[in-house]
Amino acid sequence: MSPEAALDIGAQALVIAAKLAAPILVTALVVGFAISPLQSITQVQEVTLSFVPKAIAVGIALLVAGNWMITEMISFTNEMFTRIPTLLSGG
């Protein structure tokens, strides 16, 4: 396997990891920002006040985006398996 092929596979893996993590992380970020003013206004700094809504929102995001995430992972894995012969031959 050439260094260029290894770098290409690594770059593709990082891109797919970022794509798969984005819906969950963005959801948690948005919910956290929405809860933050409520905590500031009420001056209630309870950890569960921000954790429980984030956990529920992330669960909903997984239900909504889960099928797409699995499809992306399967297509990436299939692509990697189809590239094995070319990687072993050095081409």
Secondary structure, 3 states (H helix, E strand, C coil): CCHHHHHHHHHHHHHHHHHHHHHHHHHHHHHHHHHHHHHHHHCCCCHHHHHHHHHHHHHHHHHHHHHHHHHHHHHHHHHHHHHHHHHHHCC
